[in-house]
Structure formats: structure tokens, C-alpha cells
Amino acid sequence: METEQRKKFLGIITKEAERLTRLINQVLDLAKIESGKAEWVESGVDMKEVISDTLAAMDQLFREKNIKVEAELPEKFQR
């Protein structure tokens, strides 16, 4: 496997590990909400990064299913 492709896959693995960590934290937060002990903090989300990361994580599945996905996202895309 070429170095560039290995770097790409390593990046995807790292991002997915971070995503799973966030998922675990969200489950723990849900438990806090249900117990009435949650503290709310709002923050901005870079939607372009979220969408780009999702597309990268799904890339192999898209290729296996012969699906072509193109995304045109503005530079600043926050919510």
C-alpha cells in the first residue's frame, strides 16, 4: 500500500476513534440529562468539517456501492 493511501486511512481511523469517543461522551451526557445534573454549554460547529469528515469515513462504502458523491461547501459554514 502506498504511503499516501496509508496516511489517508490512518487519518480516517483517527477521526473515527475520536468520533467514538464523542459518542461515548454523549451517552454519558445523556445519563446526566436524565438524572437532572446536566449543565448546558452552547458552542459553534464547523459544519464543513463535519460533512467532510463524514464523507471521508463513508468513502469506502461509496466506492463499494459505486456511488459518486460531490459536495460543494462554502468556506465558512458554521451553526
C-alpha distances in whole Angstrom, upper triangle without the diagonal:
4,7,8,7,7,10,11,11,12,15,16,16,18,20,21,22,24,25,26,28,30,31,32,34,35,37,38,40,41,43,45,46,47,49,50,49,46,47,45,43,42,40,38,34,32,32,29,27,27,27,24,22,23,22,18,19,20,17,15,19,20,18,18,22,22,23,23,24,26,27,30,31,33,32,35,35,36,38
4,5,5,6,9,10,11,12,14,16,17,18,20,21,23,24,26,27,29,30,31,33,35,36,38,39,40,42,44,45,46,48,50,51,49,47,46,45,43,42,39,37,33,31,30,28,26,27,26,23,22,23,21,18,19,20,17,16,20,21,18,20,23,23,24,23,24,25,26,28,29,31,30,33,33,35,37
4,5,5,6,9,10,10,12,14,15,16,18,20,21,22,24,26,27,29,30,31,33,34,36,37,39,40,42,43,45,46,48,49,47,45,44,43,41,39,36,35,31,29,29,26,24,25,25,22,20,22,21,17,19,21,18,18,21,22,20,22,25,25,25,24,25,25,26,28,28,30,29,31,32,33,35
4,5,5,6,9,10,11,13,14,15,17,18,20,21,23,24,26,27,29,30,32,33,35,36,37,39,41,42,43,45,47,48,46,43,43,41,39,37,34,32,29,26,26,23,21,22,22,18,18,20,18,15,16,18,16,16,20,20,18,20,23,22,23,21,21,22,22,24,25,27,25,28,28,30,32
4,5,5,6,9,10,11,12,14,15,17,18,20,21,23,24,26,27,29,30,31,33,35,36,37,39,41,41,43,45,46,45,42,42,40,38,37,34,32,28,26,25,23,20,21,21,17,16,18,16,13,14,15,13,12,16,17,15,17,20,19,20,19,19,20,21,23,24,27,26,28,28,30,32
4,5,5,6,8,10,10,12,14,15,16,18,20,21,22,24,25,27,29,30,31,33,34,36,38,39,40,42,44,45,43,40,40,39,37,36,33,32,28,26,26,24,21,22,22,19,17,18,18,14,14,16,14,14,17,19,17,19,22,22,22,22,22,23,24,26,26,28,27,29,29,30,32
4,5,5,6,9,10,10,12,14,15,16,18,20,21,22,24,26,27,28,30,32,33,34,36,37,38,41,42,43,41,38,38,37,34,33,30,29,26,23,24,21,18,20,20,17,15,17,17,13,14,16,15,15,19,19,19,20,23,23,23,22,22,22,22,24,24,26,24,26,26,27,30
4,5,5,6,9,10,11,12,14,15,16,18,20,21,22,25,26,27,29,30,31,33,35,36,37,39,41,42,40,37,37,35,33,32,29,27,23,21,21,18,16,17,17,13,12,14,13,9,10,13,11,12,15,16,15,17,20,20,20,19,18,18,19,21,21,23,22,24,24,25,27
4,5,5,6,9,10,10,12,14,15,16,18,20,21,23,24,25,27,29,30,31,33,35,35,37,39,40,39,36,36,35,33,32,29,28,24,22,22,20,17,17,17,15,12,14,13,9,9,12,10,10,14,15,14,16,19,19,19,19,19,20,20,23,23,25,25,26,26,26,28
4,5,5,6,9,10,10,12,14,15,17,18,20,21,23,24,26,27,28,30,32,33,34,36,38,39,37,35,35,33,32,31,28,27,24,22,22,21,17,18,18,16,13,15,15,12,11,14,14,14,17,18,18,19,22,23,23,22,22,23,22,25,24,26,25,26,26,26,28
4,5,5,6,9,10,11,12,14,15,17,18,20,21,22,24,26,27,28,31,31,32,35,36,37,35,33,32,31,29,28,25,23,20,18,19,17,14,14,15,13,10,12,13,9,10,13,13,14,17,18,18,20,22,23,22,21,20,20,20,22,21,23,21,23,22,23,25
4,5,5,6,9,10,10,12,14,15,16,18,20,21,22,24,25,26,29,30,31,33,35,36,34,31,31,30,28,27,24,23,20,18,18,16,13,13,13,11,8,10,10,7,6,10,10,11,13,15,15,17,19,20,19,19,17,18,18,21,20,22,22,23,22,22,24
4,5,5,6,9,10,10,12,14,15,17,18,20,21,23,24,25,27,29,30,32,33,35,33,31,31,30,28,28,25,24,21,20,20,19,16,15,16,14,11,12,13,10,8,12,13,12,15,17,17,18,21,22,21,22,21,22,22,24,23,26,25,26,25,25,26
4,5,5,6,9,10,11,12,14,15,17,18,20,21,22,24,26,27,28,30,32,33,31,29,29,28,26,25,23,22,19,18,19,18,15,14,16,14,11,13,15,12,10,14,15,16,18,20,21,22,24,25,24,24,22,23,22,24,23,25,24,24,23,23,24
4,5,5,6,9,10,10,12,14,15,16,18,20,21,22,24,25,26,28,30,31,29,27,26,25,23,22,20,19,16,15,15,15,11,11,13,11,8,9,12,9,8,12,13,15,16,18,19,21,22,24,22,22,20,20,19,21,20,22,21,21,20,19,21
4,5,5,6,9,10,10,12,14,15,16,18,19,21,23,24,25,27,29,30,29,26,26,25,24,23,21,21,18,17,17,17,13,12,13,13,9,9,12,10,7,11,13,14,15,17,18,19,21,22,21,22,20,21,20,23,22,24,23,23,22,21,22
4,5,5,6,9,10,11,12,14,15,17,18,20,21,23,24,26,27,29,27,25,25,25,24,23,22,22,19,19,19,19,16,15,17,16,12,13,16,14,11,14,16,17,18,20,22,22,24,26,25,25,24,25,24,26,25,27,26,26,24,23,24
4,5,5,6,9,10,11,12,14,15,16,18,20,21,22,24,26,27,25,22,22,22,20,20,18,18,16,16,16,17,14,12,15,15,11,12,16,14,12,15,18,19,20,22,23,24,26,27,26,26,24,24,23,25,23,24,23,23,21,20,20
4,5,5,6,9,10,10,12,14,15,16,19,20,21,22,24,25,24,21,22,21,19,19,17,17,14,15,15,16,13,10,13,13,10,10,14,13,10,13,16,17,18,19,22,23,24,25,24,24,21,23,21,23,21,23,23,22,20,19,19
4,5,5,6,9,10,11,12,14,15,17,19,20,21,23,24,23,21,22,21,21,21,20,20,17,18,18,19,16,14,16,17,13,13,16,15,12,15,18,18,19,21,23,23,24,27,25,26,24,25,24,27,25,27,26,26,24,22,22
4,5,5,6,9,10,11,12,14,16,17,18,20,21,23,21,19,19,19,19,19,18,19,17,18,19,20,17,15,18,19,15,15,19,18,15,18,21,22,22,24,26,27,28,30,29,29,27,28,26,28,26,28,27,26,24,22,22
4,5,5,6,9,10,10,12,14,15,16,18,20,21,19,16,17,16,15,16,15,16,14,15,16,18,15,13,16,17,14,14,18,18,15,18,21,22,22,24,27,27,28,30,28,28,26,26,24,26,24,25,25,23,21,19,18
4,5,5,6,9,10,10,13,14,15,16,19,20,19,17,18,17,17,17,17,18,16,18,17,19,17,14,17,18,15,14,18,18,15,17,21,22,21,23,26,26,26,29,27,28,25,27,25,27,25,27,27,25,23,21,19
4,5,5,6,9,10,11,13,14,15,17,19,17,16,17,17,18,19,19,20,19,21,21,23,20,18,20,22,18,18,21,21,18,20,24,24,24,26,29,29,29,32,30,31,29,30,29,31,29,30,30,28,26,24,23
4,5,5,6,9,10,11,12,14,15,16,15,13,14,14,14,16,16,18,17,19,20,22,20,17,20,22,19,19,22,22,20,22,25,27,26,28,31,31,32,34,32,33,30,31,29,31,28,29,29,27,25,22,21
4,5,5,6,9,10,10,12,14,15,14,12,13,13,13,14,15,17,15,18,18,21,19,16,19,21,18,18,22,22,20,22,25,26,25,27,30,30,31,33,31,31,29,30,28,29,27,28,28,26,23,21,19
4,5,5,6,9,10,11,12,14,14,12,15,15,16,18,19,20,19,22,22,24,22,19,22,24,21,20,24,24,21,23,26,27,26,28,31,31,31,34,32,33,31,32,30,32,30,31,31,29,27,24,22
4,5,5,6,9,10,11,13,11,10,13,14,15,17,19,21,20,23,23,26,24,21,24,26,23,23,26,27,24,26,29,30,29,32,34,34,35,37,35,36,34,35,33,35,32,33,33,31,28,25,23
4,5,5,6,9,10,11,9,7,9,10,12,14,15,18,18,21,22,25,23,20,23,25,23,22,26,27,25,26,30,31,30,32,35,35,35,38,35,36,33,34,32,33,30,31,31,29,26,23,21
4,5,5,6,9,10,10,8,11,12,14,16,17,20,19,23,22,26,24,21,24,26,24,23,27,28,25,26,30,31,30,32,35,35,35,37,35,36,33,34,32,34,31,32,32,30,27,24,21
4,5,5,6,9,9,9,12,14,16,18,20,23,23,26,26,29,27,25,27,29,27,26,30,30,28,29,33,34,32,34,37,37,37,40,38,39,36,37,35,37,35,36,36,33,31,28,25
4,5,5,6,5,5,9,11,14,16,19,22,22,25,26,29,28,25,28,30,28,27,31,32,29,31,35,36,35,37,40,40,40,42,40,40,38,39,36,38,35,36,35,33,30,27,24
4,5,5,6,5,8,10,13,15,18,21,21,25,25,28,27,24,27,30,28,27,30,32,29,31,34,36,35,36,39,39,39,41,39,40,37,37,35,36,34,34,34,31,29,25,22
4,5,8,8,12,13,17,19,21,24,24,28,28,31,30,27,29,32,30,29,32,33,31,32,36,37,35,37,40,40,40,42,40,41,38,39,37,39,36,37,37,35,32,29,25
4,6,8,11,14,17,20,23,26,26,30,30,33,32,29,32,35,32,31,35,36,34,35,39,40,38,40,43,43,43,45,43,44,41,42,40,42,39,40,40,37,34,31,28
4,6,9,11,15,18,21,24,25,29,29,33,32,29,32,35,33,32,36,37,34,36,39,41,40,41,44,44,44,46,44,45,42,42,40,41,38,39,38,35,33,29,26
4,7,10,13,16,19,23,24,28,29,32,30,28,31,34,32,31,35,36,34,35,39,40,39,41,44,44,44,47,44,45,42,42,40,41,38,38,37,34,32,28,26
4,6,10,13,16,19,20,24,25,28,27,25,28,30,28,28,32,33,31,33,36,38,37,38,41,42,41,44,41,41,38,39,36,37,34,34,34,31,28,25,22
4,7,10,13,17,18,22,24,27,26,24,27,29,28,28,32,32,31,33,36,38,38,39,42,43,42,44,42,41,38,38,35,36,33,32,32,28,26,23,20
4,7,10,13,15,19,20,24,23,21,24,27,26,26,29,30,29,31,34,36,36,36,40,41,40,42,39,39,35,35,32,33,29,29,28,25,23,19,17
4,7,10,13,16,18,21,20,19,23,25,24,24,28,28,28,30,33,35,35,35,38,40,40,41,38,37,34,33,30,30,27,26,25,22,20,17,14
4,7,10,13,15,18,18,17,20,22,22,22,25,27,26,28,31,33,33,33,36,38,38,39,36,35,31,30,27,27,24,23,22,19,17,13,11
4,7,10,12,15,15,14,17,19,19,20,23,24,24,26,28,31,31,31,34,36,36,37,34,32,29,28,25,24,21,20,19,15,14,10,9
4,7,9,12,12,12,15,17,17,18,20,22,22,24,26,29,29,29,32,34,34,34,31,30,26,25,21,21,17,16,15,12,10,6,6
4,6,9,8,8,11,13,13,14,17,18,18,20,22,25,26,25,28,30,30,31,27,26,22,21,18,18,14,14,13,11,8,5,5
4,5,5,6,9,10,11,13,15,16,17,19,20,24,24,23,26,28,28,28,25,24,20,19,15,15,11,11,10,8,6,5,7
4,5,5,6,8,10,10,12,14,15,16,18,21,22,21,23,26,25,26,22,21,17,16,12,12,9,10,10,9,6,5,7
4,5,5,6,8,10,11,12,14,15,16,20,20,19,22,24,24,24,21,19,15,13,10,10,6,8,8,7,6,7,10
4,5,5,6,8,10,10,12,14,15,19,19,19,21,24,24,24,21,19,16,15,12,12,10,11,10,10,9,9,12
4,6,5,6,9,10,11,12,14,17,18,17,20,22,22,23,20,19,15,15,12,14,11,13,13,12,10,10,11
4,5,5,6,9,10,11,12,16,16,15,17,20,19,20,17,15,12,11,9,10,9,12,12,13,10,11,12
4,5,5,6,9,10,10,14,15,14,16,19,19,19,16,14,11,10,8,10,9,12,12,13,12,13,15
4,5,5,6,9,10,13,14,14,16,18,19,19,17,16,13,13,12,14,13,15,15,16,14,15,16
4,5,5,6,9,11,12,12,14,16,16,17,15,14,12,13,11,14,13,16,17,17,15,16,17
4,5,5,6,10,10,9,11,14,14,14,12,11,8,9,9,12,12,16,17,18,16,17,19
4,5,5,8,10,10,11,14,15,15,13,12,11,12,11,14,14,18,18,19,18,19,21
4,6,7,9,10,12,13,14,15,14,14,13,14,14,17,17,20,21,21,20,20,21
4,6,5,6,9,10,11,12,10,11,10,13,13,17,17,21,22,23,21,22,22
4,6,5,6,9,10,10,9,9,9,11,13,16,17,21,22,23,22,23,25
4,5,5,6,9,10,10,11,12,15,16,20,21,25,25,27,25,27,28
4,5,5,6,8,8,11,11,15,16,20,21,25,26,28,26,27,28
4,6,5,6,5,7,8,11,14,17,19,23,24,26,24,26,27
4,5,5,6,8,10,13,16,19,21,25,26,28,27,29,30
4,5,8,10,13,16,19,22,24,28,29,31,29,31,32
4,5,9,11,15,18,21,24,27,29,31,29,30,31
4,7,10,13,16,20,22,26,28,30,28,30,31
4,6,10,13,17,19,23,25,27,25,27,28
4,7,10,13,16,20,22,24,23,25,26
4,7,10,13,16,19,21,19,21,23
4,7,10,13,16,18,17,20,21
4,6,10,12,14,13,16,18
4,7,10,12,11,15,17
4,7,8,7,11,14
4,6,6,10,13
4,6,10,13
4,6,10
4,7
4
